[in-house]
């Protein structure tokens, strides 16, 4: 996936569905820590973010829309980080 001045990588299944990706610490991801960020599929991104905040977590990256899905990055109260994606 070509960006402004760098390239991110996406792995897809044989039928073209996104399965994984590697993003540089640039663009939308510039403010995130330089760590592996596993991503969890959720049925309702907004409700998941509300639950995160209610339980003491933080939203590190507000929701962004990419093609057919939207995603955000959260931090658990103990410091673990993960992505949330609604497809």
PDB file of N, CA, C and O in Angstrom:
ATOM      1  N   UNK A   1       0.854  -1.162   0.000  1.00  0.00           N
ATOM      2  CA  UNK A   1       0.000   0.000   0.000  1.00  0.00           C
ATOM      3  C   UNK A   1       0.904   1.231   0.000  1.00  0.00           C
ATOM      4  O   UNK A   1       1.554   1.522   1.004  1.00  0.00           O
ATOM      5  N   UNK A   2       0.949   1.941  -1.100  1.00  0.00           N
ATOM      6  CA  UNK A   2       1.781   3.131  -1.183  1.00  0.00           C
ATOM      7  C   UNK A   2       1.135   4.292  -0.440  1.00  0.00           C
ATOM      8  O   UNK A   2      -0.048   4.585  -0.614  1.00  0.00           O
ATOM      9  N   UNK A   3       1.932   4.939   0.385  1.00  0.00           N
ATOM     10  CA  UNK A   3       1.501   6.129   1.119  1.00  0.00           C
ATOM     11  C   UNK A   3       2.227   7.315   0.494  1.00  0.00           C
ATOM     12  O   UNK A   3       2.781   7.199  -0.599  1.00  0.00           O
ATOM     13  N   UNK A   4       2.227   8.461   1.187  1.00  0.00           N
ATOM     14  CA  UNK A   4       2.868   9.652   0.629  1.00  0.00           C
ATOM     15  C   UNK A   4       4.324   9.406   0.260  1.00  0.00           C
ATOM     16  O   UNK A   4       4.696   9.517  -0.908  1.00  0.00           O
ATOM     17  N   UNK A   5       5.160   9.068   1.257  1.00  0.00           N
ATOM     18  CA  UNK A   5       6.584   8.874   0.979  1.00  0.00           C
ATOM     19  C   UNK A   5       7.111   7.562   1.567  1.00  0.00           C
ATOM     20  O   UNK A   5       8.306   7.435   1.834  1.00  0.00           O
ATOM     21  N   UNK A   6       6.226   6.596   1.767  1.00  0.00           N
ATOM     22  CA  UNK A   6       6.624   5.295   2.291  1.00  0.00           C
ATOM     23  C   UNK A   6       5.589   4.258   1.844  1.00  0.00           C
ATOM     24  O   UNK A   6       4.559   4.598   1.262  1.00  0.00           O
ATOM     25  N   UNK A   7       5.885   3.000   2.126  1.00  0.00           N
ATOM     26  CA  UNK A   7       4.977   1.925   1.745  1.00  0.00           C
ATOM     27  C   UNK A   7       4.673   1.064   2.960  1.00  0.00           C
ATOM     28  O   UNK A   7       5.591   0.596   3.633  1.00  0.00           O
ATOM     29  N   UNK A   8       3.386   0.850   3.248  1.00  0.00           N
ATOM     30  CA  UNK A   8       2.955  -0.105   4.269  1.00  0.00           C
ATOM     31  C   UNK A   8       2.617  -1.412   3.558  1.00  0.00           C
ATOM     32  O   UNK A   8       2.467  -1.443   2.337  1.00  0.00           O
ATOM     33  N   UNK A   9       2.500  -2.480   4.327  1.00  0.00           N
ATOM     34  CA  UNK A   9       2.308  -3.796   3.741  1.00  0.00           C
ATOM     35  C   UNK A   9       1.044  -4.447   4.277  1.00  0.00           C
ATOM     36  O   UNK A   9       0.731  -4.333   5.461  1.00  0.00           O
ATOM     37  N   UNK A  10       0.331  -5.122   3.409  1.00  0.00           N
ATOM     38  CA  UNK A  10      -0.878  -5.836   3.793  1.00  0.00           C
ATOM     39  C   UNK A  10      -0.788  -7.264   3.261  1.00  0.00           C
ATOM     40  O   UNK A  10      -0.394  -7.502   2.119  1.00  0.00           O
ATOM     41  N   UNK A  11      -1.163  -8.193   4.116  1.00  0.00           N
ATOM     42  CA  UNK A  11      -1.260  -9.589   3.705  1.00  0.00           C
ATOM     43  C   UNK A  11      -2.735  -9.886   3.523  1.00  0.00           C
ATOM     44  O   UNK A  11      -3.561  -9.487   4.344  1.00  0.00           O
ATOM     45  N   UNK A  12      -3.067 -10.588   2.444  1.00  0.00           N
ATOM     46  CA  UNK A  12      -4.462 -10.908   2.167  1.00  0.00           C
ATOM     47  C   UNK A  12      -4.610 -12.413   1.960  1.00  0.00           C
ATOM     48  O   UNK A  12      -3.654 -13.113   1.627  1.00  0.00           O
ATOM     49  N   UNK A  13      -5.825 -12.883   2.166  1.00  0.00           N
ATOM     50  CA  UNK A  13      -6.131 -14.293   1.924  1.00  0.00           C
ATOM     51  C   UNK A  13      -6.227 -14.520   0.415  1.00  0.00           C
ATOM     52  O   UNK A  13      -6.295 -13.552  -0.343  1.00  0.00           O
ATOM     53  N   UNK A  14      -6.232 -15.771  -0.037  1.00  0.00           N
ATOM     54  CA  UNK A  14      -6.333 -16.033  -1.475  1.00  0.00           C
ATOM     55  C   UNK A  14      -7.561 -15.387  -2.134  1.00  0.00           C
ATOM     56  O   UNK A  14      -7.539 -15.088  -3.328  1.00  0.00           O
ATOM     57  N   UNK A  15      -8.633 -15.173  -1.351  1.00  0.00           N
ATOM     58  CA  UNK A  15      -9.822 -14.542  -1.948  1.00  0.00           C
ATOM     59  C   UNK A  15      -9.827 -13.021  -1.772  1.00  0.00           C
ATOM     60  O   UNK A  15     -10.842 -12.371  -2.024  1.00  0.00           O
ATOM     61  N   UNK A  16      -8.689 -12.448  -1.337  1.00  0.00           N
ATOM     62  CA  UNK A  16      -8.553 -10.997  -1.289  1.00  0.00           C
ATOM     63  C   UNK A  16      -8.960 -10.311   0.002  1.00  0.00           C
ATOM     64  O   UNK A  16      -9.009  -9.082   0.050  1.00  0.00           O
ATOM     65  N   UNK A  17      -9.254 -11.075   1.054  1.00  0.00           N
ATOM     66  CA  UNK A  17      -9.649 -10.480   2.325  1.00  0.00           C
ATOM     67  C   UNK A  17      -8.409 -10.095   3.133  1.00  0.00           C
ATOM     68  O   UNK A  17      -7.455 -10.871   3.190  1.00  0.00           O
ATOM     69  N   UNK A  18      -8.402  -8.888   3.772  1.00  0.00           N
ATOM     70  CA  UNK A  18      -7.250  -8.509   4.601  1.00  0.00           C
ATOM     71  C   UNK A  18      -7.068  -9.492   5.754  1.00  0.00           C
ATOM     72  O   UNK A  18      -8.044  -9.894   6.388  1.00  0.00           O
ATOM     73  N   UNK A  19      -5.816  -9.880   6.028  1.00  0.00           N
ATOM     74  CA  UNK A  19      -5.534 -10.812   7.115  1.00  0.00           C
ATOM     75  C   UNK A  19      -4.527 -10.242   8.102  1.00  0.00           C
ATOM     76  O   UNK A  19      -4.586 -10.566   9.288  1.00  0.00           O
ATOM     77  N   UNK A  20      -3.609  -9.407   7.648  1.00  0.00           N
ATOM     78  CA  UNK A  20      -2.582  -8.834   8.518  1.00  0.00           C
ATOM     79  C   UNK A  20      -1.941  -7.662   7.796  1.00  0.00           C
ATOM     80  O   UNK A  20      -2.120  -7.489   6.590  1.00  0.00           O
ATOM     81  N   UNK A  21      -1.204  -6.870   8.530  1.00  0.00           N
ATOM     82  CA  UNK A  21      -0.524  -5.751   7.904  1.00  0.00           C
ATOM     83  C   UNK A  21       0.651  -5.279   8.747  1.00  0.00           C
ATOM     84  O   UNK A  21       0.724  -5.556   9.944  1.00  0.00           O
ATOM     85  N   UNK A  22       1.554  -4.575   8.117  1.00  0.00           N
ATOM     86  CA  UNK A  22       2.683  -3.956   8.793  1.00  0.00           C
ATOM     87  C   UNK A  22       2.676  -2.486   8.400  1.00  0.00           C
ATOM     88  O   UNK A  22       2.713  -2.143   7.218  1.00  0.00           O
ATOM     89  N   UNK A  23       2.627  -1.633   9.403  1.00  0.00           N
ATOM     90  CA  UNK A  23       2.596  -0.193   9.153  1.00  0.00           C
ATOM     91  C   UNK A  23       3.841   0.460   9.720  1.00  0.00           C
ATOM     92  O   UNK A  23       4.319   0.088  10.792  1.00  0.00           O
ATOM     93  N   UNK A  24       4.354   1.422   9.001  1.00  0.00           N
ATOM     94  CA  UNK A  24       5.470   2.220   9.506  1.00  0.00           C
ATOM     95  C   UNK A  24       4.965   3.192  10.567  1.00  0.00           C
ATOM     96  O   UNK A  24       3.774   3.497  10.622  1.00  0.00           O
ATOM     97  N   UNK A  25       5.858   3.664  11.388  1.00  0.00           N
ATOM     98  CA  UNK A  25       5.515   4.664  12.394  1.00  0.00           C
ATOM     99  C   UNK A  25       5.526   6.029  11.697  1.00  0.00           C
ATOM    100  O   UNK A  25       6.399   6.867  11.924  1.00  0.00           O
ATOM    101  N   UNK A  26       4.514   6.212  10.836  1.00  0.00           N
ATOM    102  CA  UNK A  26       4.398   7.418  10.015  1.00  0.00           C
ATOM    103  C   UNK A  26       2.929   7.632   9.687  1.00  0.00           C
ATOM    104  O   UNK A  26       2.103   6.756   9.941  1.00  0.00           O
ATOM    105  N   UNK A  27       2.601   8.772   9.132  1.00  0.00           N
ATOM    106  CA  UNK A  27       1.226   9.050   8.741  1.00  0.00           C
ATOM    107  C   UNK A  27       0.279   8.898   9.914  1.00  0.00           C
ATOM    108  O   UNK A  27       0.544   9.430  10.992  1.00  0.00           O
ATOM    109  N   UNK A  28      -0.827   8.177   9.726  1.00  0.00           N
ATOM    110  CA  UNK A  28      -1.811   7.956  10.793  1.00  0.00           C
ATOM    111  C   UNK A  28      -1.209   7.276  12.009  1.00  0.00           C
ATOM    112  O   UNK A  28      -1.738   7.406  13.112  1.00  0.00           O
ATOM    113  N   UNK A  29      -0.116   6.555  11.828  1.00  0.00           N
ATOM    114  CA  UNK A  29       0.481   5.765  12.901  1.00  0.00           C
ATOM    115  C   UNK A  29       1.701   6.434  13.540  1.00  0.00           C
ATOM    116  O   UNK A  29       2.372   5.815  14.365  1.00  0.00           O
ATOM    117  N   UNK A  30       1.992   7.652  13.185  1.00  0.00           N
ATOM    118  CA  UNK A  30       3.200   8.337  13.656  1.00  0.00           C
ATOM    119  C   UNK A  30       3.254   8.491  15.169  1.00  0.00           C
ATOM    120  O   UNK A  30       4.335   8.429  15.755  1.00  0.00           O
ATOM    121  N   UNK A  31       2.125   8.687  15.803  1.00  0.00           N
ATOM    122  CA  UNK A  31       2.134   8.943  17.250  1.00  0.00           C
ATOM    123  C   UNK A  31       2.078   7.670  18.091  1.00  0.00           C
ATOM    124  O   UNK A  31       2.115   7.744  19.320  1.00  0.00           O
ATOM    125  N   UNK A  32       1.990   6.515  17.455  1.00  0.00           N
ATOM    126  CA  UNK A  32       1.892   5.259  18.194  1.00  0.00           C
ATOM    127  C   UNK A  32       3.274   4.742  18.578  1.00  0.00           C
ATOM    128  O   UNK A  32       4.262   5.032  17.903  1.00  0.00           O
ATOM    129  N   UNK A  33       3.338   3.974  19.667  1.00  0.00           N
ATOM    130  CA  UNK A  33       4.621   3.392  20.051  1.00  0.00           C
ATOM    131  C   UNK A  33       5.130   2.425  18.987  1.00  0.00           C
ATOM    132  O   UNK A  33       4.350   1.861  18.219  1.00  0.00           O
ATOM    133  N   UNK A  34       6.429   2.244  18.953  1.00  0.00           N
ATOM    134  CA  UNK A  34       7.048   1.351  17.979  1.00  0.00           C
ATOM    135  C   UNK A  34       7.055  -0.074  18.534  1.00  0.00           C
ATOM    136  O   UNK A  34       8.087  -0.583  18.970  1.00  0.00           O
ATOM    137  N   UNK A  35       5.872  -0.707  18.508  1.00  0.00           N
ATOM    138  CA  UNK A  35       5.693  -2.079  19.008  1.00  0.00           C
ATOM    139  C   UNK A  35       4.756  -2.821  18.068  1.00  0.00           C
ATOM    140  O   UNK A  35       4.064  -2.206  17.257  1.00  0.00           O
ATOM    141  N   UNK A  36       4.736  -4.148  18.179  1.00  0.00           N
ATOM    142  CA  UNK A  36       3.746  -4.937  17.453  1.00  0.00           C
ATOM    143  C   UNK A  36       2.382  -4.634  18.054  1.00  0.00           C
ATOM    144  O   UNK A  36       2.234  -4.619  19.276  1.00  0.00           O
ATOM    145  N   UNK A  37       1.388  -4.394  17.215  1.00  0.00           N
ATOM    146  CA  UNK A  37       0.038  -4.085  17.689  1.00  0.00           C
ATOM    147  C   UNK A  37      -0.923  -5.111  17.089  1.00  0.00           C
ATOM    148  O   UNK A  37      -1.348  -4.966  15.942  1.00  0.00           O
ATOM    149  N   UNK A  38      -1.270  -6.155  17.865  1.00  0.00           N
ATOM    150  CA  UNK A  38      -2.263  -7.103  17.359  1.00  0.00           C
ATOM    151  C   UNK A  38      -3.611  -6.406  17.234  1.00  0.00           C
ATOM    152  O   UNK A  38      -3.919  -5.498  18.005  1.00  0.00           O
ATOM    153  N   UNK A  39      -4.404  -6.826  16.274  1.00  0.00           N
ATOM    154  CA  UNK A  39      -5.702  -6.193  16.038  1.00  0.00           C
ATOM    155  C   UNK A  39      -6.812  -7.215  16.215  1.00  0.00           C
ATOM    156  O   UNK A  39      -6.716  -8.354  15.759  1.00  0.00           O
ATOM    157  N   UNK A  40      -7.870  -6.776  16.889  1.00  0.00           N
ATOM    158  CA  UNK A  40      -9.007  -7.633  17.196  1.00  0.00           C
ATOM    159  C   UNK A  40     -10.217  -7.133  16.408  1.00  0.00           C
ATOM    160  O   UNK A  40     -10.508  -5.937  16.403  1.00  0.00           O
ATOM    161  N   UNK A  41     -10.918  -8.045  15.745  1.00  0.00           N
ATOM    162  CA  UNK A  41     -12.149  -7.677  15.050  1.00  0.00           C
ATOM    163  C   UNK A  41     -13.270  -7.487  16.058  1.00  0.00           C
ATOM    164  O   UNK A  41     -13.458  -8.316  16.949  1.00  0.00           O
ATOM    165  N   UNK A  42     -14.017  -6.394  15.918  1.00  0.00           N
ATOM    166  CA  UNK A  42     -15.153  -6.107  16.796  1.00  0.00           C
ATOM    167  C   UNK A  42     -16.385  -5.851  15.936  1.00  0.00           C
ATOM    168  O   UNK A  42     -16.269  -5.446  14.779  1.00  0.00           O
ATOM    169  N   UNK A  43     -17.555  -6.085  16.498  1.00  0.00           N
ATOM    170  CA  UNK A  43     -18.781  -5.873  15.731  1.00  0.00           C
ATOM    171  C   UNK A  43     -19.220  -4.415  15.752  1.00  0.00           C
ATOM    172  O   UNK A  43     -19.906  -3.968  14.833  1.00  0.00           O
ATOM    173  N   UNK A  44     -18.834  -3.660  16.790  1.00  0.00           N
ATOM    174  CA  UNK A  44     -19.219  -2.253  16.896  1.00  0.00           C
ATOM    175  C   UNK A  44     -18.051  -1.465  17.481  1.00  0.00           C
ATOM    176  O   UNK A  44     -17.837  -1.472  18.693  1.00  0.00           O
ATOM    177  N   UNK A  45     -17.306  -0.794  16.626  1.00  0.00           N
ATOM    178  CA  UNK A  45     -16.109  -0.080  17.054  1.00  0.00           C
ATOM    179  C   UNK A  45     -16.420   0.999  18.080  1.00  0.00           C
ATOM    180  O   UNK A  45     -15.718   1.104  19.085  1.00  0.00           O
ATOM    181  N   UNK A  46     -17.445   1.796  17.854  1.00  0.00           N
ATOM    182  CA  UNK A  46     -17.773   2.883  18.782  1.00  0.00           C
ATOM    183  C   UNK A  46     -18.129   2.348  20.168  1.00  0.00           C
ATOM    184  O   UNK A  46     -17.686   2.903  21.174  1.00  0.00           O
ATOM    185  N   UNK A  47     -18.918   1.282  20.232  1.00  0.00           N
ATOM    186  CA  UNK A  47     -19.272   0.695  21.530  1.00  0.00           C
ATOM    187  C   UNK A  47     -18.040   0.110  22.216  1.00  0.00           C
ATOM    188  O   UNK A  47     -17.912   0.191  23.437  1.00  0.00           O
ATOM    189  N   UNK A  48     -17.140  -0.474  21.439  1.00  0.00           N
ATOM    190  CA  UNK A  48     -15.913  -1.030  22.002  1.00  0.00           C
ATOM    191  C   UNK A  48     -15.040   0.068  22.585  1.00  0.00           C
ATOM    192  O   UNK A  48     -14.435  -0.119  23.641  1.00  0.00           O
ATOM    193  N   UNK A  49     -14.966   1.215  21.914  1.00  0.00           N
ATOM    194  CA  UNK A  49     -14.177   2.335  22.430  1.00  0.00           C
ATOM    195  C   UNK A  49     -14.799   2.909  23.700  1.00  0.00           C
ATOM    196  O   UNK A  49     -14.082   3.293  24.624  1.00  0.00           O
ATOM    197  N   UNK A  50     -16.123   2.970  23.749  1.00  0.00           N
ATOM    198  CA  UNK A  50     -16.812   3.426  24.974  1.00  0.00           C
ATOM    199  C   UNK A  50     -16.487   2.493  26.136  1.00  0.00           C
ATOM    200  O   UNK A  50     -16.199   2.947  27.243  1.00  0.00           O
ATOM    201  N   UNK A  51     -16.536   1.187  25.879  1.00  0.00           N
ATOM    202  CA  UNK A  51     -16.232   0.207  26.926  1.00  0.00           C
ATOM    203  C   UNK A  51     -14.785   0.334  27.382  1.00  0.00           C
ATOM    204  O   UNK A  51     -14.501   0.232  28.576  1.00  0.00           O
ATOM    205  N   UNK A  52     -13.874   0.553  26.450  1.00  0.00           N
ATOM    206  CA  UNK A  52     -12.464   0.739  26.781  1.00  0.00           C
ATOM    207  C   UNK A  52     -12.299   1.895  27.760  1.00  0.00           C
ATOM    208  O   UNK A  52     -11.671   1.749  28.809  1.00  0.00           O
ATOM    209  N   UNK A  53     -12.865   3.039  27.410  1.00  0.00           N
ATOM    210  CA  UNK A  53     -12.748   4.222  28.270  1.00  0.00           C
ATOM    211  C   UNK A  53     -13.398   3.980  29.633  1.00  0.00           C
ATOM    212  O   UNK A  53     -12.837   4.350  30.665  1.00  0.00           O
ATOM    213  N   UNK A  54     -14.574   3.361  29.636  1.00  0.00           N
ATOM    214  CA  UNK A  54     -15.309   3.104  30.880  1.00  0.00           C
ATOM    215  C   UNK A  54     -14.500   2.220  31.829  1.00  0.00           C
ATOM    216  O   UNK A  54     -14.571   2.378  33.048  1.00  0.00           O
ATOM    217  N   UNK A  55     -13.734   1.291  31.262  1.00  0.00           N
ATOM    218  CA  UNK A  55     -12.949   0.362  32.072  1.00  0.00           C
ATOM    219  C   UNK A  55     -11.540   0.870  32.379  1.00  0.00           C
ATOM    220  O   UNK A  55     -10.707   0.124  32.893  1.00  0.00           O
ATOM    221  N   UNK A  56     -11.272   2.150  32.061  1.00  0.00           N
ATOM    222  CA  UNK A  56      -9.988   2.757  32.416  1.00  0.00           C
ATOM    223  C   UNK A  56      -8.927   2.733  31.345  1.00  0.00           C
ATOM    224  O   UNK A  56      -7.785   3.117  31.599  1.00  0.00           O
ATOM    225  N   UNK A  57      -9.277   2.289  30.145  1.00  0.00           N
ATOM    226  CA  UNK A  57      -8.317   2.281  29.050  1.00  0.00           C
ATOM    227  C   UNK A  57      -8.250   3.626  28.346  1.00  0.00           C
ATOM    228  O   UNK A  57      -9.020   4.536  28.653  1.00  0.00           O
ATOM    229  N   UNK A  58      -7.326   3.746  27.403  1.00  0.00           N
ATOM    230  CA  UNK A  58      -7.148   4.978  26.628  1.00  0.00           C
ATOM    231  C   UNK A  58      -7.262   4.665  25.139  1.00  0.00           C
ATOM    232  O   UNK A  58      -6.914   3.572  24.692  1.00  0.00           O
ATOM    233  N   UNK A  59      -7.747   5.624  24.394  1.00  0.00           N
ATOM    234  CA  UNK A  59      -7.744   5.514  22.938  1.00  0.00           C
ATOM    235  C   UNK A  59      -6.497   6.246  22.449  1.00  0.00           C
ATOM    236  O   UNK A  59      -6.393   7.465  22.588  1.00  0.00           O
ATOM    237  N   UNK A  60      -5.552   5.499  21.877  1.00  0.00           N
ATOM    238  CA  UNK A  60      -4.298   6.087  21.398  1.00  0.00           C
ATOM    239  C   UNK A  60      -4.414   6.632  19.985  1.00  0.00           C
ATOM    240  O   UNK A  60      -3.725   7.587  19.624  1.00  0.00           O
ATOM    241  N   UNK A  61      -5.284   6.027  19.184  1.00  0.00           N
ATOM    242  CA  UNK A  61      -5.524   6.508  17.824  1.00  0.00           C
ATOM    243  C   UNK A  61      -7.027   6.474  17.595  1.00  0.00           C
ATOM    244  O   UNK A  61      -7.645   5.410  17.631  1.00  0.00           O
ATOM    245  N   UNK A  62      -7.605   7.636  17.362  1.00  0.00           N
ATOM    246  CA  UNK A  62      -9.035   7.726  17.090  1.00  0.00           C
ATOM    247  C   UNK A  62      -9.385   6.932  15.838  1.00  0.00           C
ATOM    248  O   UNK A  62      -8.519   6.672  15.002  1.00  0.00           O
ATOM    249  N   UNK A  63     -10.653   6.547  15.706  1.00  0.00           N
ATOM    250  CA  UNK A  63     -11.053   5.745  14.547  1.00  0.00           C
ATOM    251  C   UNK A  63     -10.711   6.404  13.211  1.00  0.00           C
ATOM    252  O   UNK A  63     -10.908   7.603  13.009  1.00  0.00           O
ATOM    253  N   UNK A  64     -10.199   5.584  12.323  1.00  0.00           N
ATOM    254  CA  UNK A  64      -9.897   5.972  10.944  1.00  0.00           C
ATOM    255  C   UNK A  64     -10.596   4.981  10.034  1.00  0.00           C
ATOM    256  O   UNK A  64     -10.739   3.808  10.380  1.00  0.00           O
ATOM    257  N   UNK A  65     -11.027   5.442   8.882  1.00  0.00           N
ATOM    258  CA  UNK A  65     -11.677   4.562   7.911  1.00  0.00           C
ATOM    259  C   UNK A  65     -10.697   4.238   6.799  1.00  0.00           C
ATOM    260  O   UNK A  65     -10.081   5.127   6.210  1.00  0.00           O
ATOM    261  N   UNK A  66     -10.563   2.945   6.523  1.00  0.00           N
ATOM    262  CA  UNK A  66      -9.693   2.439   5.462  1.00  0.00           C
ATOM    263  C   UNK A  66     -10.521   1.506   4.595  1.00  0.00           C
ATOM    264  O   UNK A  66     -10.948   0.445   5.050  1.00  0.00           O
ATOM    265  N   UNK A  67     -10.746   1.892   3.366  1.00  0.00           N
ATOM    266  CA  UNK A  67     -11.533   1.090   2.432  1.00  0.00           C
ATOM    267  C   UNK A  67     -12.869   0.701   3.062  1.00  0.00           C
ATOM    268  O   UNK A  67     -13.694   1.577   3.319  1.00  0.00           O
ATOM    269  N   UNK A  68     -13.111  -0.609   3.323  1.00  0.00           N
ATOM    270  CA  UNK A  68     -14.406  -1.041   3.850  1.00  0.00           C
ATOM    271  C   UNK A  68     -14.420  -1.167   5.362  1.00  0.00           C
ATOM    272  O   UNK A  68     -15.441  -1.575   5.916  1.00  0.00           O
ATOM    273  N   UNK A  69     -13.350  -0.840   6.053  1.00  0.00           N
ATOM    274  CA  UNK A  69     -13.335  -1.037   7.501  1.00  0.00           C
ATOM    275  C   UNK A  69     -12.841   0.207   8.220  1.00  0.00           C
ATOM    276  O   UNK A  69     -12.297   1.129   7.612  1.00  0.00           O
ATOM    277  N   UNK A  70     -13.044   0.207   9.521  1.00  0.00           N
ATOM    278  CA  UNK A  70     -12.525   1.307  10.335  1.00  0.00           C
ATOM    279  C   UNK A  70     -11.811   0.704  11.529  1.00  0.00           C
ATOM    280  O   UNK A  70     -12.139  -0.391  11.986  1.00  0.00           O
ATOM    281  N   UNK A  71     -10.831   1.440  12.024  1.00  0.00           N
ATOM    282  CA  UNK A  71     -10.044   0.909  13.124  1.00  0.00           C
ATOM    283  C   UNK A  71      -9.537   1.998  14.049  1.00  0.00           C
ATOM    284  O   UNK A  71      -9.504   3.178  13.699  1.00  0.00           O
ATOM    285  N   UNK A  72      -9.146   1.573  15.228  1.00  0.00           N
ATOM    286  CA  UNK A  72      -8.594   2.463  16.249  1.00  0.00           C
ATOM    287  C   UNK A  72      -7.559   1.655  17.026  1.00  0.00           C
ATOM    288  O   UNK A  72      -7.483   0.434  16.890  1.00  0.00           O
ATOM    289  N   UNK A  73      -6.765   2.344  17.841  1.00  0.00           N
ATOM    290  CA  UNK A  73      -5.785   1.670  18.688  1.00  0.00           C
ATOM    291  C   UNK A  73      -6.054   2.089  20.121  1.00  0.00           C
ATOM    292  O   UNK A  73      -6.241   3.270  20.417  1.00  0.00           O
ATOM    293  N   UNK A  74      -6.070   1.091  21.015  1.00  0.00           N
ATOM    294  CA  UNK A  74      -6.343   1.357  22.424  1.00  0.00           C
ATOM    295  C   UNK A  74      -5.203   0.867  23.303  1.00  0.00           C
ATOM    296  O   UNK A  74      -4.366   0.067  22.883  1.00  0.00           O
ATOM    297  N   UNK A  75      -5.192   1.368  24.536  1.00  0.00           N
ATOM    298  CA  UNK A  75      -4.236   0.906  25.535  1.00  0.00           C
ATOM    299  C   UNK A  75      -5.009   0.473  26.769  1.00  0.00           C
ATOM    300  O   UNK A  75      -5.822   1.231  27.298  1.00  0.00           O
ATOM    301  N   UNK A  76      -4.758  -0.736  27.221  1.00  0.00           N
ATOM    302  CA  UNK A  76      -5.379  -1.255  28.433  1.00  0.00           C
ATOM    303  C   UNK A  76      -4.843  -0.486  29.643  1.00  0.00           C
ATOM    304  O   UNK A  76      -3.769   0.109  29.556  1.00  0.00           O
ATOM    305  N   UNK A  77      -5.562  -0.483  30.765  1.00  0.00           N
ATOM    306  CA  UNK A  77      -5.077   0.202  31.965  1.00  0.00           C
ATOM    307  C   UNK A  77      -3.701  -0.281  32.424  1.00  0.00           C
ATOM    308  O   UNK A  77      -2.968   0.484  33.051  1.00  0.00           O
ATOM    309  N   UNK A  78      -3.332  -1.531  32.127  1.00  0.00           N
ATOM    310  CA  UNK A  78      -2.024  -2.045  32.538  1.00  0.00           C
ATOM    311  C   UNK A  78      -0.929  -1.765  31.510  1.00  0.00           C
ATOM    312  O   UNK A  78       0.231  -2.111  31.733  1.00  0.00           O
ATOM    313  N   UNK A  79      -1.288  -1.138  30.384  1.00  0.00           N
ATOM    314  CA  UNK A  79      -0.288  -0.735  29.405  1.00  0.00           C
ATOM    315  C   UNK A  79      -0.244  -1.526  28.117  1.00  0.00           C
ATOM    316  O   UNK A  79       0.439  -1.112  27.180  1.00  0.00           O
ATOM    317  N   UNK A  80      -0.940  -2.646  28.027  1.00  0.00           N
ATOM    318  CA  UNK A  80      -0.954  -3.425  26.781  1.00  0.00           C
ATOM    319  C   UNK A  80      -1.691  -2.631  25.700  1.00  0.00           C
ATOM    320  O   UNK A  80      -2.633  -1.893  25.988  1.00  0.00           O
ATOM    321  N   UNK A  81      -1.249  -2.796  24.466  1.00  0.00           N
ATOM    322  CA  UNK A  81      -1.821  -2.050  23.338  1.00  0.00           C
ATOM    323  C   UNK A  81      -2.385  -3.031  22.322  1.00  0.00           C
ATOM    324  O   UNK A  81      -1.798  -4.083  22.071  1.00  0.00           O
ATOM    325  N   UNK A  82      -3.528  -2.681  21.739  1.00  0.00           N
ATOM    326  CA  UNK A  82      -4.067  -3.489  20.642  1.00  0.00           C
ATOM    327  C   UNK A  82      -4.883  -2.589  19.717  1.00  0.00           C
ATOM    328  O   UNK A  82      -5.297  -1.491  20.090  1.00  0.00           O
ATOM    329  N   UNK A  83      -5.096  -3.076  18.530  1.00  0.00           N
ATOM    330  CA  UNK A  83      -5.961  -2.390  17.581  1.00  0.00           C
ATOM    331  C   UNK A  83      -7.342  -3.014  17.627  1.00  0.00           C
ATOM    332  O   UNK A  83      -7.502  -4.186  17.968  1.00  0.00           O
ATOM    333  N   UNK A  84      -8.331  -2.215  17.280  1.00  0.00           N
ATOM    334  CA  UNK A  84      -9.707  -2.697  17.123  1.00  0.00           C
ATOM    335  C   UNK A  84     -10.127  -2.398  15.702  1.00  0.00           C
ATOM    336  O   UNK A  84      -9.885  -1.294  15.213  1.00  0.00           O
ATOM    337  N   UNK A  85     -10.747  -3.345  15.027  1.00  0.00           N
ATOM    338  CA  UNK A  85     -11.155  -3.153  13.649  1.00  0.00           C
ATOM    339  C   UNK A  85     -12.580  -3.632  13.447  1.00  0.00           C
ATOM    340  O   UNK A  85     -12.939  -4.739  13.849  1.00  0.00           O
ATOM    341  N   UNK A  86     -13.389  -2.787  12.821  1.00  0.00           N
ATOM    342  CA  UNK A  86     -14.758  -3.163  12.442  1.00  0.00           C
ATOM    343  C   UNK A  86     -14.797  -3.249  10.934  1.00  0.00           C
ATOM    344  O   UNK A  86     -14.520  -2.274  10.235  1.00  0.00           O
ATOM    345  N   UNK A  87     -15.147  -4.433  10.434  1.00  0.00           N
ATOM    346  CA  UNK A  87     -15.187  -4.639   8.975  1.00  0.00           C
ATOM    347  C   UNK A  87     -16.600  -4.658   8.483  1.00  0.00           C
ATOM    348  O   UNK A  87     -16.835  -4.820   7.286  1.00  0.00           O
TER     349      UNK A  87
END
